[in-house]
Amino acid sequence: MLKRWKRLDTEVVFRNPWWTYLRDRFEIPGGVRGEYHYVHTNGSGMVVPVDRAGRVVLVRQYRYLCDRESLEFAAGSVKDGHTYEQTARLELAEETGLAADRLHDVGAFNPYNGVTDEMCRVFVATGLRPTQAKPDATEEFVIERYEPGEVDRLIREGVIWDGMTLAAWMLARDQVIG
């Protein structure tokens, strides 16, 4: 069994509406001390929407840091007082203009465990119906629908390259394909 580190204290270095940058001071067994810098969030919710025809709904959007378009599942940060499921429903409506009769929780993952403590919970959404899309002022989305096999192909070809979407597809794929 690996030995656990002991957290001595935590300091907030920077905070914004989406995440908090923290610095922990720690001690490892044997007495060595150090600092660990990381991003803390309330988590995130991601939705794999499946329409009545069995097609998967993705959103194409521009990603500033990579300066390129990305094809992704709808997702967003859990706001204070919200649950993962509430977040998933809000992001589904905001990014796709769809609401879901059913959300099925298929699991969770940490997107980058050396940098953040965030957990992303993934839901498969079915019973889709139109609702009012409400993107933020800085967001622009193009909705695209694909057969599950096409999603696999787009991943192999590097068209879908977003790590959170890749992880979500691994959690949801078996349920989507049936």
mmCIF file of the C-alpha atoms, coordinates in Angstrom:
data_MODEL
# 
_entry.id   MODEL 
# 
loop_
_atom_site.group_PDB 
_atom_site.id 
_atom_site.type_symbol 
_atom_site.label_atom_id 
_atom_site.label_alt_id 
_atom_site.label_comp_id 
_atom_site.label_asym_id 
_atom_site.label_entity_id 
_atom_site.label_seq_id 
_atom_site.pdbx_PDB_ins_code 
_atom_site.Cartn_x 
_atom_site.Cartn_y 
_atom_site.Cartn_z 
_atom_site.occupancy 
_atom_site.B_iso_or_equiv 
_atom_site.pdbx_formal_charge 
_atom_site.auth_seq_id 
_atom_site.auth_comp_id 
_atom_site.auth_asym_id 
_atom_site.auth_atom_id 
_atom_site.pdbx_PDB_model_num 
ATOM 1   C CA . MET A 1 1   ? 0.000   0.000  0.000   1.00 0.00 ? 1   MET A CA 1 
ATOM 2   C CA . LEU A 1 2   ? 1.388   3.392  -0.943  1.00 0.00 ? 2   LEU A CA 1 
ATOM 3   C CA . LYS A 1 3   ? 1.908   5.831  1.894   1.00 0.00 ? 3   LYS A CA 1 
ATOM 4   C CA . ARG A 1 4   ? -0.371  8.857  2.093   1.00 0.00 ? 4   ARG A CA 1 
ATOM 5   C CA . TRP A 1 5   ? 0.886   12.417 2.210   1.00 0.00 ? 5   TRP A CA 1 
ATOM 6   C CA . LYS A 1 6   ? -0.111  14.639 5.123   1.00 0.00 ? 6   LYS A CA 1 
ATOM 7   C CA . ARG A 1 7   ? -1.627  18.025 4.234   1.00 0.00 ? 7   ARG A CA 1 
ATOM 8   C CA . LEU A 1 8   ? -0.257  20.678 6.591   1.00 0.00 ? 8   LEU A CA 1 
ATOM 9   C CA . ASP A 1 9   ? -2.227  23.660 5.260   1.00 0.00 ? 9   ASP A CA 1 
ATOM 10  C CA . THR A 1 10  ? -3.957  25.079 2.197   1.00 0.00 ? 10  THR A CA 1 
ATOM 11  C CA . GLU A 1 11  ? -3.719  28.608 0.811   1.00 0.00 ? 11  GLU A CA 1 
ATOM 12  C CA . VAL A 1 12  ? -5.963  30.212 -1.810  1.00 0.00 ? 12  VAL A CA 1 
ATOM 13  C CA . VAL A 1 13  ? -3.659  31.780 -4.415  1.00 0.00 ? 13  VAL A CA 1 
ATOM 14  C CA . PHE A 1 14  ? -6.351  32.948 -6.855  1.00 0.00 ? 14  PHE A CA 1 
ATOM 15  C CA . ARG A 1 15  ? -10.098 32.571 -7.289  1.00 0.00 ? 15  ARG A CA 1 
ATOM 16  C CA . ASN A 1 16  ? -12.408 33.219 -10.238 1.00 0.00 ? 16  ASN A CA 1 
ATOM 17  C CA . PRO A 1 17  ? -16.042 32.235 -10.949 1.00 0.00 ? 17  PRO A CA 1 
ATOM 18  C CA . TRP A 1 18  ? -15.056 28.798 -12.320 1.00 0.00 ? 18  TRP A CA 1 
ATOM 19  C CA . TRP A 1 19  ? -12.187 27.498 -10.202 1.00 0.00 ? 19  TRP A CA 1 
ATOM 20  C CA . THR A 1 20  ? -9.792  28.215 -7.332  1.00 0.00 ? 20  THR A CA 1 
ATOM 21  C CA . TYR A 1 21  ? -6.010  27.948 -7.603  1.00 0.00 ? 21  TYR A CA 1 
ATOM 22  C CA . LEU A 1 22  ? -4.662  26.438 -4.350  1.00 0.00 ? 22  LEU A CA 1 
ATOM 23  C CA . ARG A 1 23  ? -1.262  25.797 -2.809  1.00 0.00 ? 23  ARG A CA 1 
ATOM 24  C CA . ASP A 1 24  ? -1.004  23.010 -0.259  1.00 0.00 ? 24  ASP A CA 1 
ATOM 25  C CA . ARG A 1 25  ? 1.936   22.465 2.015   1.00 0.00 ? 25  ARG A CA 1 
ATOM 26  C CA . PHE A 1 26  ? 2.461   18.764 2.707   1.00 0.00 ? 26  PHE A CA 1 
ATOM 27  C CA . GLU A 1 27  ? 4.737   16.281 4.402   1.00 0.00 ? 27  GLU A CA 1 
ATOM 28  C CA . ILE A 1 28  ? 5.463   12.823 3.058   1.00 0.00 ? 28  ILE A CA 1 
ATOM 29  C CA . PRO A 1 29  ? 6.368   9.838  5.249   1.00 0.00 ? 29  PRO A CA 1 
ATOM 30  C CA . GLY A 1 30  ? 9.990   10.269 6.211   1.00 0.00 ? 30  GLY A CA 1 
ATOM 31  C CA . GLY A 1 31  ? 9.548   13.964 6.974   1.00 0.00 ? 31  GLY A CA 1 
ATOM 32  C CA . VAL A 1 32  ? 10.195  15.581 3.580   1.00 0.00 ? 32  VAL A CA 1 
ATOM 33  C CA . ARG A 1 33  ? 8.009   18.668 3.113   1.00 0.00 ? 33  ARG A CA 1 
ATOM 34  C CA . GLY A 1 34  ? 6.889   20.363 -0.063  1.00 0.00 ? 34  GLY A CA 1 
ATOM 35  C CA . GLU A 1 35  ? 4.251   22.395 -1.886  1.00 0.00 ? 35  GLU A CA 1 
ATOM 36  C CA . TYR A 1 36  ? 1.576   21.213 -4.298  1.00 0.00 ? 36  TYR A CA 1 
ATOM 37  C CA . HIS A 1 37  ? -0.210  23.663 -6.596  1.00 0.00 ? 37  HIS A CA 1 
ATOM 38  C CA . TYR A 1 38  ? -3.546  22.675 -8.130  1.00 0.00 ? 38  TYR A CA 1 
ATOM 39  C CA . VAL A 1 39  ? -6.930  23.784 -9.393  1.00 0.00 ? 39  VAL A CA 1 
ATOM 40  C CA . HIS A 1 40  ? -9.991  23.108 -7.240  1.00 0.00 ? 40  HIS A CA 1 
ATOM 41  C CA . THR A 1 41  ? -13.502 23.050 -8.719  1.00 0.00 ? 41  THR A CA 1 
ATOM 42  C CA . ASN A 1 42  ? -16.970 21.962 -7.620  1.00 0.00 ? 42  ASN A CA 1 
ATOM 43  C CA . GLY A 1 43  ? -16.785 19.388 -10.407 1.00 0.00 ? 43  GLY A CA 1 
ATOM 44  C CA . SER A 1 44  ? -18.444 19.246 -13.800 1.00 0.00 ? 44  SER A CA 1 
ATOM 45  C CA . GLY A 1 45  ? -21.289 17.480 -15.535 1.00 0.00 ? 45  GLY A CA 1 
ATOM 46  C CA . MET A 1 46  ? -21.116 16.132 -19.094 1.00 0.00 ? 46  MET A CA 1 
ATOM 47  C CA . VAL A 1 47  ? -24.014 14.818 -21.175 1.00 0.00 ? 47  VAL A CA 1 
ATOM 48  C CA . VAL A 1 48  ? -23.985 12.230 -23.957 1.00 0.00 ? 48  VAL A CA 1 
ATOM 49  C CA . PRO A 1 49  ? -27.350 12.935 -25.637 1.00 0.00 ? 49  PRO A CA 1 
ATOM 50  C CA . VAL A 1 50  ? -28.892 10.195 -27.783 1.00 0.00 ? 50  VAL A CA 1 
ATOM 51  C CA . ASP A 1 51  ? -31.847 11.082 -30.013 1.00 0.00 ? 51  ASP A CA 1 
ATOM 52  C CA . ARG A 1 52  ? -34.775 8.801  -30.882 1.00 0.00 ? 52  ARG A CA 1 
ATOM 53  C CA . ALA A 1 53  ? -32.947 7.613  -34.026 1.00 0.00 ? 53  ALA A CA 1 
ATOM 54  C CA . GLY A 1 54  ? -29.970 6.501  -31.894 1.00 0.00 ? 54  GLY A CA 1 
ATOM 55  C CA . ARG A 1 55  ? -27.724 9.325  -33.069 1.00 0.00 ? 55  ARG A CA 1 
ATOM 56  C CA . VAL A 1 56  ? -25.345 11.005 -30.648 1.00 0.00 ? 56  VAL A CA 1 
ATOM 57  C CA . VAL A 1 57  ? -25.572 14.801 -30.322 1.00 0.00 ? 57  VAL A CA 1 
ATOM 58  C CA . LEU A 1 58  ? -22.290 16.733 -30.131 1.00 0.00 ? 58  LEU A CA 1 
ATOM 59  C CA . VAL A 1 59  ? -21.495 20.440 -30.163 1.00 0.00 ? 59  VAL A CA 1 
ATOM 60  C CA . ARG A 1 60  ? -18.819 22.045 -32.286 1.00 0.00 ? 60  ARG A CA 1 
ATOM 61  C CA . GLN A 1 61  ? -17.268 25.075 -30.624 1.00 0.00 ? 61  GLN A CA 1 
ATOM 62  C CA . TYR A 1 62  ? -14.161 27.230 -30.765 1.00 0.00 ? 62  TYR A CA 1 
ATOM 63  C CA . ARG A 1 63  ? -11.559 26.600 -28.071 1.00 0.00 ? 63  ARG A CA 1 
ATOM 64  C CA . TYR A 1 64  ? -9.503  29.718 -27.436 1.00 0.00 ? 64  TYR A CA 1 
ATOM 65  C CA . LEU A 1 65  ? -6.468  28.114 -25.748 1.00 0.00 ? 65  LEU A CA 1 
ATOM 66  C CA . CYS A 1 66  ? -5.922  25.703 -28.649 1.00 0.00 ? 66  CYS A CA 1 
ATOM 67  C CA . ASP A 1 67  ? -7.133  28.212 -31.276 1.00 0.00 ? 67  ASP A CA 1 
ATOM 68  C CA . ARG A 1 68  ? -9.201  25.584 -33.054 1.00 0.00 ? 68  ARG A CA 1 
ATOM 69  C CA . GLU A 1 69  ? -12.655 24.077 -33.263 1.00 0.00 ? 69  GLU A CA 1 
ATOM 70  C CA . SER A 1 70  ? -13.537 21.124 -31.074 1.00 0.00 ? 70  SER A CA 1 
ATOM 71  C CA . LEU A 1 71  ? -16.346 18.566 -31.323 1.00 0.00 ? 71  LEU A CA 1 
ATOM 72  C CA . GLU A 1 72  ? -17.531 17.761 -27.799 1.00 0.00 ? 72  GLU A CA 1 
ATOM 73  C CA . PHE A 1 73  ? -20.370 16.616 -25.595 1.00 0.00 ? 73  PHE A CA 1 
ATOM 74  C CA . ALA A 1 74  ? -22.210 19.367 -23.730 1.00 0.00 ? 74  ALA A CA 1 
ATOM 75  C CA . ALA A 1 75  ? -20.592 20.019 -20.355 1.00 0.00 ? 75  ALA A CA 1 
ATOM 76  C CA . GLY A 1 76  ? -20.066 22.636 -17.709 1.00 0.00 ? 76  GLY A CA 1 
ATOM 77  C CA . SER A 1 77  ? -18.924 23.445 -14.204 1.00 0.00 ? 77  SER A CA 1 
ATOM 78  C CA . VAL A 1 78  ? -21.078 22.639 -11.190 1.00 0.00 ? 78  VAL A CA 1 
ATOM 79  C CA . LYS A 1 79  ? -22.172 25.950 -9.692  1.00 0.00 ? 79  LYS A CA 1 
ATOM 80  C CA . ASP A 1 80  ? -22.545 26.445 -5.942  1.00 0.00 ? 80  ASP A CA 1 
ATOM 81  C CA . GLY A 1 81  ? -25.762 24.820 -4.742  1.00 0.00 ? 81  GLY A CA 1 
ATOM 82  C CA . HIS A 1 82  ? -26.246 22.701 -7.891  1.00 0.00 ? 82  HIS A CA 1 
ATOM 83  C CA . THR A 1 83  ? -25.963 18.943 -8.262  1.00 0.00 ? 83  THR A CA 1 
ATOM 84  C CA . TYR A 1 84  ? -24.176 17.115 -11.059 1.00 0.00 ? 84  TYR A CA 1 
ATOM 85  C CA . GLU A 1 85  ? -27.539 16.190 -12.598 1.00 0.00 ? 85  GLU A CA 1 
ATOM 86  C CA . GLN A 1 86  ? -28.828 19.780 -12.472 1.00 0.00 ? 86  GLN A CA 1 
ATOM 87  C CA . THR A 1 87  ? -25.606 20.899 -14.135 1.00 0.00 ? 87  THR A CA 1 
ATOM 88  C CA . ALA A 1 88  ? -25.953 18.266 -16.853 1.00 0.00 ? 88  ALA A CA 1 
ATOM 89  C CA . ARG A 1 89  ? -29.538 19.345 -17.589 1.00 0.00 ? 89  ARG A CA 1 
ATOM 90  C CA . LEU A 1 90  ? -28.601 23.043 -17.670 1.00 0.00 ? 90  LEU A CA 1 
ATOM 91  C CA . GLU A 1 91  ? -25.642 22.465 -19.990 1.00 0.00 ? 91  GLU A CA 1 
ATOM 92  C CA . LEU A 1 92  ? -27.679 20.228 -22.295 1.00 0.00 ? 92  LEU A CA 1 
ATOM 93  C CA . ALA A 1 93  ? -30.252 23.007 -22.724 1.00 0.00 ? 93  ALA A CA 1 
ATOM 94  C CA . GLU A 1 94  ? -27.691 25.814 -22.919 1.00 0.00 ? 94  GLU A CA 1 
ATOM 95  C CA . GLU A 1 95  ? -25.430 24.194 -25.505 1.00 0.00 ? 95  GLU A CA 1 
ATOM 96  C CA . THR A 1 96  ? -27.796 22.051 -27.595 1.00 0.00 ? 96  THR A CA 1 
ATOM 97  C CA . GLY A 1 97  ? -31.264 23.535 -27.145 1.00 0.00 ? 97  GLY A CA 1 
ATOM 98  C CA . LEU A 1 98  ? -32.465 20.130 -25.920 1.00 0.00 ? 98  LEU A CA 1 
ATOM 99  C CA . ALA A 1 99  ? -34.067 18.809 -22.740 1.00 0.00 ? 99  ALA A CA 1 
ATOM 100 C CA . ALA A 1 100 ? -34.061 15.150 -21.681 1.00 0.00 ? 100 ALA A CA 1 
ATOM 101 C CA . ASP A 1 101 ? -36.802 13.036 -20.130 1.00 0.00 ? 101 ASP A CA 1 
ATOM 102 C CA . ARG A 1 102 ? -34.160 10.698 -18.701 1.00 0.00 ? 102 ARG A CA 1 
ATOM 103 C CA . LEU A 1 103 ? -30.568 11.049 -17.531 1.00 0.00 ? 103 LEU A CA 1 
ATOM 104 C CA . HIS A 1 104 ? -28.632 7.901  -16.693 1.00 0.00 ? 104 HIS A CA 1 
ATOM 105 C CA . ASP A 1 105 ? -25.456 8.322  -14.624 1.00 0.00 ? 105 ASP A CA 1 
ATOM 106 C CA . VAL A 1 106 ? -22.731 6.209  -16.268 1.00 0.00 ? 106 VAL A CA 1 
ATOM 107 C CA . GLY A 1 107 ? -19.792 7.178  -14.073 1.00 0.00 ? 107 GLY A CA 1 
ATOM 108 C CA . ALA A 1 108 ? -17.213 9.815  -13.288 1.00 0.00 ? 108 ALA A CA 1 
ATOM 109 C CA . PHE A 1 109 ? -13.577 10.595 -14.001 1.00 0.00 ? 109 PHE A CA 1 
ATOM 110 C CA . ASN A 1 110 ? -10.886 13.097 -13.071 1.00 0.00 ? 110 ASN A CA 1 
ATOM 111 C CA . PRO A 1 111 ? -9.771  14.967 -16.205 1.00 0.00 ? 111 PRO A CA 1 
ATOM 112 C CA . TYR A 1 112 ? -6.184  15.632 -15.092 1.00 0.00 ? 112 TYR A CA 1 
ATOM 113 C CA . ASN A 1 113 ? -5.367  14.215 -11.650 1.00 0.00 ? 113 ASN A CA 1 
ATOM 114 C CA . GLY A 1 114 ? -1.963  15.861 -11.336 1.00 0.00 ? 114 GLY A CA 1 
ATOM 115 C CA . VAL A 1 115 ? -3.420  19.341 -11.865 1.00 0.00 ? 115 VAL A CA 1 
ATOM 116 C CA . THR A 1 116 ? -7.000  19.349 -10.542 1.00 0.00 ? 116 THR A CA 1 
ATOM 117 C CA . ASP A 1 117 ? -9.201  17.640 -7.964  1.00 0.00 ? 117 ASP A CA 1 
ATOM 118 C CA . GLU A 1 118 ? -12.196 18.010 -10.307 1.00 0.00 ? 118 GLU A CA 1 
ATOM 119 C CA . MET A 1 119 ? -14.518 15.079 -10.883 1.00 0.00 ? 119 MET A CA 1 
ATOM 120 C CA . CYS A 1 120 ? -16.635 15.057 -14.032 1.00 0.00 ? 120 CYS A CA 1 
ATOM 121 C CA . ARG A 1 121 ? -19.864 13.053 -13.794 1.00 0.00 ? 121 ARG A CA 1 
ATOM 122 C CA . VAL A 1 122 ? -21.198 11.700 -17.102 1.00 0.00 ? 122 VAL A CA 1 
ATOM 123 C CA . PHE A 1 123 ? -24.848 11.146 -18.019 1.00 0.00 ? 123 PHE A CA 1 
ATOM 124 C CA . VAL A 1 124 ? -26.501 9.545  -21.040 1.00 0.00 ? 124 VAL A CA 1 
ATOM 125 C CA . ALA A 1 125 ? -29.560 11.638 -21.957 1.00 0.00 ? 125 ALA A CA 1 
ATOM 126 C CA . THR A 1 126 ? -32.560 10.123 -23.739 1.00 0.00 ? 126 THR A CA 1 
ATOM 127 C CA . GLY A 1 127 ? -36.111 11.206 -24.468 1.00 0.00 ? 127 GLY A CA 1 
ATOM 128 C CA . LEU A 1 128 ? -34.775 14.397 -26.040 1.00 0.00 ? 128 LEU A CA 1 
ATOM 129 C CA . ARG A 1 129 ? -37.074 17.287 -26.904 1.00 0.00 ? 129 ARG A CA 1 
ATOM 130 C CA . PRO A 1 130 ? -36.458 20.869 -28.049 1.00 0.00 ? 130 PRO A CA 1 
ATOM 131 C CA . THR A 1 131 ? -36.104 23.638 -25.492 1.00 0.00 ? 131 THR A CA 1 
ATOM 132 C CA . GLN A 1 132 ? -34.692 27.160 -25.502 1.00 0.00 ? 132 GLN A CA 1 
ATOM 133 C CA . ALA A 1 133 ? -30.910 27.259 -26.018 1.00 0.00 ? 133 ALA A CA 1 
ATOM 134 C CA . LYS A 1 134 ? -29.209 29.800 -23.748 1.00 0.00 ? 134 LYS A CA 1 
ATOM 135 C CA . PRO A 1 135 ? -25.508 30.013 -24.582 1.00 0.00 ? 135 PRO A CA 1 
ATOM 136 C CA . ASP A 1 136 ? -23.293 32.443 -22.709 1.00 0.00 ? 136 ASP A CA 1 
ATOM 137 C CA . ALA A 1 137 ? -22.240 35.590 -24.577 1.00 0.00 ? 137 ALA A CA 1 
ATOM 138 C CA . THR A 1 138 ? -18.804 34.089 -25.349 1.00 0.00 ? 138 THR A CA 1 
ATOM 139 C CA . GLU A 1 139 ? -20.179 30.767 -26.584 1.00 0.00 ? 139 GLU A CA 1 
ATOM 140 C CA . GLU A 1 140 ? -21.166 29.736 -30.094 1.00 0.00 ? 140 GLU A CA 1 
ATOM 141 C CA . PHE A 1 141 ? -22.266 26.193 -30.867 1.00 0.00 ? 141 PHE A CA 1 
ATOM 142 C CA . VAL A 1 142 ? -23.020 24.169 -33.980 1.00 0.00 ? 142 VAL A CA 1 
ATOM 143 C CA . ILE A 1 143 ? -25.050 21.046 -33.219 1.00 0.00 ? 143 ILE A CA 1 
ATOM 144 C CA . GLU A 1 144 ? -24.023 17.847 -35.023 1.00 0.00 ? 144 GLU A CA 1 
ATOM 145 C CA . ARG A 1 145 ? -25.522 14.340 -34.874 1.00 0.00 ? 145 ARG A CA 1 
ATOM 146 C CA . TYR A 1 146 ? -23.631 11.122 -35.531 1.00 0.00 ? 146 TYR A CA 1 
ATOM 147 C CA . GLU A 1 147 ? -24.241 7.386  -35.458 1.00 0.00 ? 147 GLU A CA 1 
ATOM 148 C CA . PRO A 1 148 ? -22.246 5.750  -32.620 1.00 0.00 ? 148 PRO A CA 1 
ATOM 149 C CA . GLY A 1 149 ? -19.902 4.082  -35.131 1.00 0.00 ? 149 GLY A CA 1 
ATOM 150 C CA . GLU A 1 150 ? -19.195 7.489  -36.640 1.00 0.00 ? 150 GLU A CA 1 
ATOM 151 C CA . VAL A 1 151 ? -18.202 8.795  -33.199 1.00 0.00 ? 151 VAL A CA 1 
ATOM 152 C CA . ASP A 1 152 ? -15.679 5.949  -32.958 1.00 0.00 ? 152 ASP A CA 1 
ATOM 153 C CA . ARG A 1 153 ? -14.317 6.854  -36.406 1.00 0.00 ? 153 ARG A CA 1 
ATOM 154 C CA . LEU A 1 154 ? -14.077 10.570 -35.566 1.00 0.00 ? 154 LEU A CA 1 
ATOM 155 C CA . ILE A 1 155 ? -12.072 9.668  -32.467 1.00 0.00 ? 155 ILE A CA 1 
ATOM 156 C CA . ARG A 1 156 ? -9.699  7.402  -34.424 1.00 0.00 ? 156 ARG A CA 1 
ATOM 157 C CA . GLU A 1 157 ? -9.198  10.131 -37.043 1.00 0.00 ? 157 GLU A CA 1 
ATOM 158 C CA . GLY A 1 158 ? -8.437  12.789 -34.409 1.00 0.00 ? 158 GLY A CA 1 
ATOM 159 C CA . VAL A 1 159 ? -11.494 14.888 -35.281 1.00 0.00 ? 159 VAL A CA 1 
ATOM 160 C CA . ILE A 1 160 ? -12.727 14.419 -31.714 1.00 0.00 ? 160 ILE A CA 1 
ATOM 161 C CA . TRP A 1 161 ? -9.683  15.297 -29.621 1.00 0.00 ? 161 TRP A CA 1 
ATOM 162 C CA . ASP A 1 162 ? -11.122 16.776 -26.401 1.00 0.00 ? 162 ASP A CA 1 
ATOM 163 C CA . GLY A 1 163 ? -9.976  14.599 -23.495 1.00 0.00 ? 163 GLY A CA 1 
ATOM 164 C CA . MET A 1 164 ? -13.165 14.958 -21.469 1.00 0.00 ? 164 MET A CA 1 
ATOM 165 C CA . THR A 1 165 ? -15.266 13.927 -24.473 1.00 0.00 ? 165 THR A CA 1 
ATOM 166 C CA . LEU A 1 166 ? -13.000 10.915 -25.049 1.00 0.00 ? 166 LEU A CA 1 
ATOM 167 C CA . ALA A 1 167 ? -13.361 9.801  -21.417 1.00 0.00 ? 167 ALA A CA 1 
ATOM 168 C CA . ALA A 1 168 ? -17.126 10.388 -21.422 1.00 0.00 ? 168 ALA A CA 1 
ATOM 169 C CA . TRP A 1 169 ? -17.529 8.309  -24.587 1.00 0.00 ? 169 TRP A CA 1 
ATOM 170 C CA . MET A 1 170 ? -15.660 5.408  -22.946 1.00 0.00 ? 170 MET A CA 1 
ATOM 171 C CA . LEU A 1 171 ? -18.066 5.535  -19.988 1.00 0.00 ? 171 LEU A CA 1 
ATOM 172 C CA . ALA A 1 172 ? -21.209 5.920  -22.121 1.00 0.00 ? 172 ALA A CA 1 
ATOM 173 C CA . ARG A 1 173 ? -20.421 3.923  -25.268 1.00 0.00 ? 173 ARG A CA 1 
ATOM 174 C CA . ASP A 1 174 ? -21.713 0.496  -24.217 1.00 0.00 ? 174 ASP A CA 1 
ATOM 175 C CA . GLN A 1 175 ? -25.040 1.933  -23.069 1.00 0.00 ? 175 GLN A CA 1 
ATOM 176 C CA . VAL A 1 176 ? -25.402 4.036  -26.232 1.00 0.00 ? 176 VAL A CA 1 
ATOM 177 C CA . ILE A 1 177 ? -24.642 1.130  -28.552 1.00 0.00 ? 177 ILE A CA 1 
ATOM 178 C CA . GLY A 1 178 ? -26.838 -1.229 -26.527 1.00 0.00 ? 178 GLY A CA 1 
# 
